Amino acid sequence: MDGSRADFGHITQTGFYYTLHGSRAETVIHCGDRWADFAGNGLGYNQWNPLSFDDSGTPRFNSMSRWKLDADTGLWSVDDANDYVLNGSFEADRVSVGEQGYRDKDGNVIADIAGWRRVNPDAVNNIADAYGRVGDYDLRFAPGRSRSASIVQDLDEPGHVPLHAGRFLLKLSYANPKGMDQAMIAIESGGKTSEINLAASTGTDWKQASLLVDLPGGQTRITIDATGSSGQTLHVDDVSLTGVPEKGNETNDVADHDGNGTPAGPGGSASGSVEPDKSLPVRPVAGSGGLSSTLAATGSAIGRAPTLVASCLAAGILFMVVAVYGRRRLIERN
């Protein structure tokens, strides 16, 4: 279906469809099923997205993370806090996409990572990384001998819902074990570019970077680019571009992101903030030096804590049972 290819139906398989008969419109809703925890996408979670139909009755899939539905009228709209980046977690393909891509069920070569276009496919690929931040995959840039590795997503391409004008938060998690000559994520719209510098080394940690940016809507491009030498790699995960509600119009589950960056002026650029990724326990990046001992120590520490708690709890319960039994025996003797 048109609109579904950029992230394979919002990273689902088709479950069923439901038609809402409203007073002003009939809205067909696709219920996608994430049924087997493929690529860390969940087990038993349903994803609901509305379809559109052109004058000839041809359906179109609308991939959104958040949208609004008026149950009385049947009309729907994009939520202000929708994430406009498709396949920002690089999980949709469910397989590693190498230099030559891979073949679909009909034998056709799928040459690129879903939703993205690699400028040089041999230097950028999604990898099954057990030590990645979220899910089973992250995006790895390996420029090689002073070459550039880039990937882009055009937000006005088929598969995207229209980007409205407003303030947005561009955010990602990244790991840069050895540092890069140059590395950045940039968003270009309306003749101006804003970017976040990702070149500094993060060691074995993941960090989160964010940038507030005002966009005019329409044609918008996100670019991630890295330049470096052999042995230098950049890992990127969970890229998102979400709308920031105006003051007084926030919902309970949308954070106020003011102060996390400076919007760029016309034709200018802006730098975003970088901070440790606190959303999940920090895990080392595969392929960086000295990981074996670090990972072993982390695993041992994580493993010891639950064991110690369980042992203390079991000892406490046993002590209580013995005490109660002893008290009963004492009462019986008396």
N, C-alpha and C positions, 0 to 999 in steps of 0.2 A: 504494500500500500504506500502511496506517496506520503512522504513525511516520516516514515518509520525506519528508513534505512540508516539514518545518521547515528542512531543508537539502538537499532534492532527493537523497535517498539518499546522504548524506555527500559531496555534491558529486561525483557520478559518474553515468555511464550504466551500465545493467545489462550485466555481462559474462556471468556464468554463476553457477550455484549448486552447492554441494557438500554432500552429506549425510554427516555423521560418525555411524556406528553404534556408540555406546558401550554399556557394560554397564548403565547406568542411564537413558540418554536418547539420543534421536536429535536431533542439532543440525544444522539447515540453515543453511549459511553463504552469505551473499550476497557475491559478488566483483564489486565495482564498478570500472569502468575510467575512469581519467582519461587520455583517449587523444589529445587534441589541444591540450594546454596552454591550454584555455579559462580565461580570467581568471587566469592564473598559477598554475593548480592542478596543474601537472606534466604530463609527457609520458611515457606508458607506465607509470604507477604504478597498482597495484591496491590497493583499499581493501577490507578484509575485515570484515564485520559479521554477527552472528548474528541469526536470526529467532526470534520467539516465536509460539506458536499458542494461541488460546483453546480452550475446550471444544468449540466448533463447528468448529474447524479453520481459522479465519481467521488468516492470518499477520500479524505486526507486525514492522516494521523497528526495530532498535535501533542508533541512531547513536552511536558511541563512538570516541574517538581511541585508547583503550587498554583492553583487556579480557583476561581469562584464560580458557584452555580446557584442560580435563582430557581428554586424548586417550583415556584408558582408559574413563572413565565417560561421557564425552560432555557433562558439565555445564560451564557457563560462568558467569563472574561479572565484574562491573565491576572494573577495576583501580583501586587507590588513587589513581594519578596520572592518571586519566582527565580530560579537559577537558570540563566540563559545559556550556559555552557553545556553542550551535549557530550556525554561520555567524558566528563572531567575527571573521573576516577580511573579511566582506562581499563574498565572491566568488561565493557560490552562485547568485545570480540570473544571472550572466554578462552582464547588460545593466544599464544605468543605470535606476534606478527613480525617476522624477520624482514630481511632485505627484499625478498621476492614475494612477500605477503603470504597468503595461503589460499586454498581453493574451497569454494562453497560446495553445497551438496550436489550441485549440477556440474561441478568440475571447473567452474569459472574462477579465474584468479581474482581474489580481493586484494588489491595492491596496497591498501593503506589501512591505518588504524581508524576504526569507526568514528566518524564525525570530524576527523582531522586530516590534514594534508602534510606529508613529510616533504620538506624541500630536498633533503638528501637521505633516502630511505636506509642506506647502509650505516648511517650514524645515529639513527633514532629508532628505538623499538620499545614496545611494552614487554616487560619481563615478568615471569612468575617468580616473585621475590618473597620468600618466606619471612623476610625481615622488613618488608615494606610497612607503610603506615596503616593503611586500611585495605581490606580485601586481599586478593591474591596477586594483583598486578600493580606496578607503578611504571612510570615512563623514564627510560634511561637515555641520556645523551652521552655519546662517546665520540667526540670530534676527531680523535686521532692526531695526526701530525699537523697541528696548527690549522685544522680545518674547522669550518662552522657547521654546527648541527642545529637544524631549525624545524619547527612544526607550527602550523597555523590553523586557525578555525575562523571562518567568515560567518558571522552571526546573521547574515541576511541570505544565506544559502538555503536550499530546500531542506526541510526538516526542522527549521527553527520557526517559532512563533515570532511575530514582529516585535522588535525591541522599541519600547516607548522611551521618550525623552525623560530624563530625570537624573537623580543621584544614585550611584551604584557602588557596591563594595566588591573589588576584585581581590580574590584571596586564593592562596595555595599553600601546600606543605612541600618542603624541599629538603634535600640532603646533598651536601657537597663535601665529600670526604677530604679531598686534597686541594680544593680551591680551583677556580677556572681563570683563564686569561680574561675572558669576558663572559657574562651570563646575565640574562634578564628575561622578564616577562613584560610585554608591552601591550597596550590596548590603544588602537587607533580609530578615531571616529571624528567626523566633521572637520577634518584638516588639522587636528591636534593629536599628539601622542603623549601618553603617560606610561611610565615604566617603573619597575621595581628591580633593583640591582641584586642579583643572586650569586655574584662571583666569589664572595668571601667564603672561606672554608667553614663548614659546620662541624668538622670532626666526624664522629660516628653518629651524631644526633640528627634528628629531624627538627626543622624549624618551620614556623608559620609566618608568612609575609602577607600583608594586606595593604590596600590602597583605596582611598575614596576618590571617585572620579565622577564628574558631571558629563553626561553624554547627551547628544542631541537626538539620538535614535537613528534608525535607518542603518546604512552601511557601516558595519563595525567589524574590526579584525583583531583577534588576539594572537600574538606571536610569542613563542618561547624559543630563545636562541642561546646557544652556548658555543664558545670558541676556546680551544685548549689543545694541549699536547697529548701524546699517547700516555695512557694511565690516568688521565683526569676524566672523571665522570660526574654528571649531574643527575640526580634523581628527583622527579617531580610527581606529586600525587594530589588528588582532590582539588583541582582547579575549579573555581566557581565565580560567577558574576551575578550577584543578587541585588535587587532594588532595596534602597534604604527608605523606609516610610518617612513622610514629613513629620515634623514635630506635632504631637497631639493626635497623630493618626497611626501610632504604633500598635501592633498586636502583642499579646503577651509572650509569644514565642519568637519574636523578631527583636534582636538586640539593637541597641542604639550604638552605631559604630562611629559617631562623631569623634574626631581627634586621632583616627588611625592613619591619616595620610592627608596630603594636600592636593586638591584638584589642580590639574594643569591649566594654564591660561592658553589662549589661542596660539597654536603653533609651538607650544612649549612642552616641557616634560616635568614630571613630578616624581619624587621618591616616596615609597611606602615604608611602613614600619615592619620590623623583623623581630620576632620574639620566639622563645621556645614553644614547641607545639605541645600544649598542655592537655589537649583533648583526649589523648590516649597515652598510656605508658610509653616512654621513649624506647625505641628498639634500634639496634645498630643497623647500619646499611651494609648489605651484602657486597663483598668485593673489596672493602677497604681494609687496610692493614691492621693487624692485631685484633681481629674480631673474635678469634677462637677463644682466647682467654676471657675477653670481655663478655661474650655471649655465655660462656660457661659460668662465669661468676654471676651474671644476671640471672641465669636459669636456676642456679643453686640458691640464690637469695630469695627468688620468687617461690621456689619449691619449698624452702625451709619454713617460710612464714605460715602457710596453711597447716603444715605438719605440726608445728609447735602449738598453734592454737587448738588443733584437734586433740593433741595429746593432753594439753592442760584441761580441756573440757571433759575428756574421758576420765581423767584422774579425779576431777571434781565430782562427777556423777558417781563414780565408784566409791569415793569417800562418803557421799551422802547415803548411798545404799547400805554400806557397812555400818554407818552411824545409826540409821533407822533400825536395822536388824538387831544391833546390839542393844538398843533401847528397849525393843520389844522383849528380848530375852531377859533383860533385867526386870521388866515389869512382871513377866511370867513367874520368875523365881520369887519375887516379893509377894 
